[in-house]
Structures are given as structure tokens and as C-alpha cells.
Amino acid sequence: MAAGLTALLALTACGNSDDSEKASPLDGITVTGGNDTTAPTVAITPKPLSVTETTTRVVKAGDGPVVKNDEIVSVKYVLLNAKDSSVLDTNFGKQNLGLSLGTETLLPGLKKGLANQKVGSRVLVAVPPKDAFGEQGNTDIKVGGTDTVVFLMDVVSVTKPLASAEGKAVKPAANLPAVKVESGKPATITIPKGEKAPTKTVGANLIEGAGAKVEAGQTIRVTYTGALWKDGKVFDSSASSPQGYFETVIGKQQVIKAWDAQLVGKTVGSRVLMVVPPADGYGAAGSPPKISGTDTLVFVVDILAAY
């Protein structure tokens, strides 16, 4: 559910955390058992539980680094509907869920509940509709428009995304495009004169990062520039987006074939050059009006994080 839950955690409203020193409405919740493969049992009493502000209780304090607002947090979780203590989902026994706290579309309740926690902590977070799924609720996971939801989260690790690729420089082959990257701007991609476009996808590291290998099913954060082989004209760049980067699930057919094939297995910190014929790009239909069905594409991608 990791990727699916991430897609559900959409921005719906803003509010303030409950910083009161009064007795917490979460004091009656008990958490027992569980390990890396089996979810702990979470019992909510009294039921139904309802809060008007996002409320947090630390079940067990960790001793690791403090989570900051611009970092990516990896968690194990159990999600419950507080009206009846029913379990809606869990990823215990599955891949950890990565949550980018700097992403504007993440649920406000999760941002508030995880910010300033320590790695190694187990945290309960009760989230009212305004900081969760809003008045419309979420029928996919059986949450009504007035339902408070409760997350039990184990804070496994925290990662600060890189600002740009960093690692060991790799000299590209002479028949590949030359690349110049400036922070905050689309990369300059110069197509080699007299060279025909390859008929099969070519991938090459320009920088070999020292981070973890990217795995299929992970979300990656990248900066990228895409240009046409025929004239070097840039057709897209993450530099033109409001946040200056792009995030996607990789290896699961959510991007073009070449990205899935070339980026899975690369290391965080790498800068990857890809030359992509239509078959591994947008196919015979292209992506009008900028990309025709016969266009070979060139991408430069910096892998900033994988979670």
C-alpha cells in the first residue's frame, strides 16, 4: 500500500497542532505486541474518538536524529478509523513508507505529527478531517467526512534529499551528447555533430553517486532536463516546476520505459544521461506538440533521493 497510501495523502486543509499540557485524548489508546513483520495491536478507548486539532502522543521516544520539515521520513504504520478502532491499513511486513515532509500535497496531520520527532520513536497521531481527508472523507479506505483517523507510526529513518548530483565524475563516450548543468536552470545539452541517433536506448552515468541503489517501487526525487536529439531543443525540465524537482514511483510503469529500465539500480547522487528512441519513450504517437512519434529524446537526470 506504500505507493497507494502516498497517493491518498493529499492536501485538504491547514490547522494548528494541539500543544496543550492537558490530559491527551490519546491517553486511552493502548499499543501491544508487533514486530518488523507483524503489526502491533492498537486499541482505541473510549470509542468513538474525535479530535478537532491534530494531536500527538509519543508512545516510545527514540534517540536518533530529530526529523526536520524538509526531510524524507521512512515509517512503519498502522492506520485506524478512530470511530470504531478498525484497522484501515498497515505496512508492517512490507516495504517502509517514505513521506516527504516538504511536499505540499502531504496530509497536514502527518507533517505535524512527524516534525520534530526522533528517529526510533513510536508515535500516535490523531488527525481530524480538516487535516486529513476533509469533509468528503475517503471512500476507498472507508473514512467518512466526520471521522478522525489515527496513525501509529514507527519512525525508522530520515533522509535529507541532495540539492544536486554528487559523487565521482565519469567521462562520457565521445558519441554521446555533452551536458552542462547549472543549479536552478535547465541543463544545456549539446548533440554531437554528424552522429546518428541510436536505435536502442543508451544510458550512462555522468556522475556516479555514493548513495543507496534505487529499487523498483520506490519513490525517487530527481531534477531533470529533456531535449530532442534532432536539434537539442529542451522540451521539458524540472527547473520550470514550482518546487524545482520531480518525484515519481520508479520501476512500476508510471514513467516512460527508459526511465524505469535505466534508473532502477542506479545510486542516489548519480547523474544519468539517457538517449531514448521512440519505442522506449512516447512511442509512435509521440507527445504533441513538442515531441513527434519519430523523435529520439535525451534526458539528464540527477537522483536526489529514493524512499
N, C-alpha and C positions, 0 to 999 in steps of 0.2 A: 504493500500500500504506500511505500515511501513516496514514489513519484505521484501517485494518485492523491495522497493527502496533501502534498505540497501544492498541487493544483487547486485543491479546495480552500486552502488557507488564503483567501482573498480579502483585500482591504474592504471593510464595510463601515467603519466609524472610528472615532477617536474618543478618548476619555482619560481620566486620571486614575492611577493606582491608589489602592487603599493603604495609606501609611499610618493608619490609626494604631495606637497601642492597646486598644480594647480587645476583648476576647475575640478570637477569629472565628468566623462561621465554619472554618475548615477544621476546627479542633475535634469535631466528632468523627472525622474520616480516619479509618484505620487502614494500614497497608501491611500485608503479611506475605511471607514467602517470596518465591520468584528467584530466578537466576538469569543468566545470559540467554537461555533458550526458552524459559517458561516465564510468562508474565506474572508479576505479583498480583495478589487479590486485593482489590480496593473496595471497601465497603463505606458507603455514604450514609451517615445518620446525623440528624434526623432527615427523613425524606418527605417532600421534595426539598432540595437545597436550591436557594436562589440568592444571587448577589446582584447588586446594582453597579459595582465597580470591580474591576479585575483585582482579585485577592490572592495572595501568595503565602504559602506556608512551607518552610524548609523542613522536610522530614529527617534528612540526614545532611549535615554540612560537609562539603568536600574541602580538600586542602590544596586544590590545584589553582591555576590562574583564574583571575576574575574575567568573566565574559563582558566584552565591550559592545557598544551598539552597532559597530561597523563590521563585526566579525561573523564567521560562519560557525554555528554550533551543531555538533553531532549529538543526537539524543536517542535513547530508547524511550518509548512512551506507551501509556495506556490512555485511551480517550473514552470518557464516560458521559452519559447524559445524567445530569445531577437530579433530575426529577424522580428517577427510579433506580439509579445506580447501575443501569445497564451498560455493558461494555460495547462501545461502538467500533473500536478498532485497537490494534496493538501491533508493534513491530518487534516485540521480543521474539527471538528465534529467527529473525530476518535481518536484512541489511539495516544499519543505522540510518536514521533520517537526518539529513542536513538541512538546517534552517539558516538562511542568510538574513541576519537581523537588519542589515542595511537596505533590504529590498522593500520598496514602498507598498507592495501588494501583500506582504505577510500580515496575518491577523494581528491587530494591535495588542490583543491579550497575550499572545506568545512573546512579542517583543518585550512587553512589560514584565512578564513572568520570568524571562531568561536573562535579561540585562542585569548585570552586577552579581549574578550567581557565580559560584566557584565550580570549576571542573571537579567531578567526583560527587557532586551534590545530588540528592534526590529531592525533587520539588513538586509540590501540589500547586496547581494554578486553577482557580475557578474563574470562568470568563462569562460575563453576561452577554446577551445578544448584541449589544452595541459594539462590543469589542471582539465579537465572533462572527456569526453568520447573519446578523441583522434581523429585522422583522420578518424577512422571508424564510428564515431558517435554512435548513439544508435537507431536502427530502432524500437525497442519496444515502445519507447516513442517519436518517430518522431523527433529525433535530428540528423541533418546532420553533416558531418565531419568538416564543417567550421562554425558551429553555436555556438555562445555564448549563455550560459544559465544563467538565473537569478534566484537566490533563495531569497525569502523573508522569514526570519526566526524570530520567537519569541523565545527567549532563556528562557525556562520555569524553568529549574533547572539544577544543576550539581552535579555529584556524583564521589567521588574518590573510585575506587574499593579497597576492602580489600586485604591485602597481603596473609592472610590465615584465616581460620575459627576462629571466636571469639565469646564468649558467655558463657553460663552455661554448664558445663560438665555434661554428662548424663552417668550413669553406664550401660554398655550393658548387655544383658542377657548372662548367662554362656554358653549357647549352640551356641553362635554366634562367628565368628572369632574375634581374638584380633588384634588391629590395633596400629601401631606406626608410627607417621608422623614426618618427618624431612623436613625442608624447602629446596626446590630445588631438592629433591630426591623422587623416587617412594616410596610410603608408604610400610611398612612391614606388611604383612597380614598373620597371623598365624591361620590355620584352626584347630578347636577343634578336638582332637583325639577321634576316636570312634563315632563321630556324623555323621549320615547320612545327605546328602544334603536335604533340604526341597523341597517339591514338588510344593509349591506355593511361590511366591516372598515375601521376608521378608524385610522390611525397618525399620531402627531405627536411631534416632539421637544419635550421639556420643557427639556433641556439639549443643546446641540449640541457634541459633543466635537471636539477638535482632532487626534485620533489618526488612524491609517490606516483606510481603508474596509474593512469586513468583506467577505470574499469567500466565495462558496459553496464548501463543502468544508473550510473552516477550522473549528477548534475555537474556540469562544468561551467566555470566563468571564464570568458575569453574576451580579448579585443581582436578585431579582425578587419581586414580590408579585402574586397573582392574587385578584380579588374578583368577586362576582356583581353584575351591573347591577341586578337586581331589588331588592336590599336592601343592597348594599355590603359584605356579609359576606365576609371573607377565607377562601378555601378552600385556599390554599397559599402558602408563602413560603420563600425560600432561608434566611431568618433562623432557621428551625426545623431546618436541617440541621446536622450536626456541624461542617462546615468553614465554614458561613456563606455559601457561594456555590454556583453550579451551573455545570457545564461540559457542553457538547454540541457535536457536529458540526452546523453550520448549513447550510441550503440543500440538504440531502440526505434530506429526509423522515424525519428522526429525531425531530422535534418537530411540533407542530400546524402546519397550513398558514400560519396568520397569522404565526407566528414566522419561518418560512422566508422569507415574502414581505416582511415588514416590517424584519427585522434585517439581511439581506444588503444591503450598500450603505450602511448607517449607519456612522458613525465611532466608533472607540474613544473612550470618555469620554462618550458620549451617554447621556441618559436618555430612554427611549422609552415613550410612552403608547400602548397599543393597546386598542381596543374591538372585540371579536370575536364575531360571531354564530355560531350552532352550525355552519354549513356550513364555516367556517374554523377551528373549534375541535374539539370532540369528536363532532360530527355528531349524528344523531338518537338515537344510543344514549347520549349523554352520558358522564359518568364517575362512576357511582354510588359512594357515596351522596350526595356533595356537589353534583354537577353533573348536572342533568337534560338531556334532549335538546332542551329549548326555551330553555335559559339562555344569555344573552349574557354574555360574560366581559370583564373589564377587567384588563389587565396593565400594570404599571410595571416596566421593565427597565433596569438600569444595565449598560452594556457596559464591562467592566473590562479585557479583553484579547482579542486574536484571534491565533491562531497556527496 
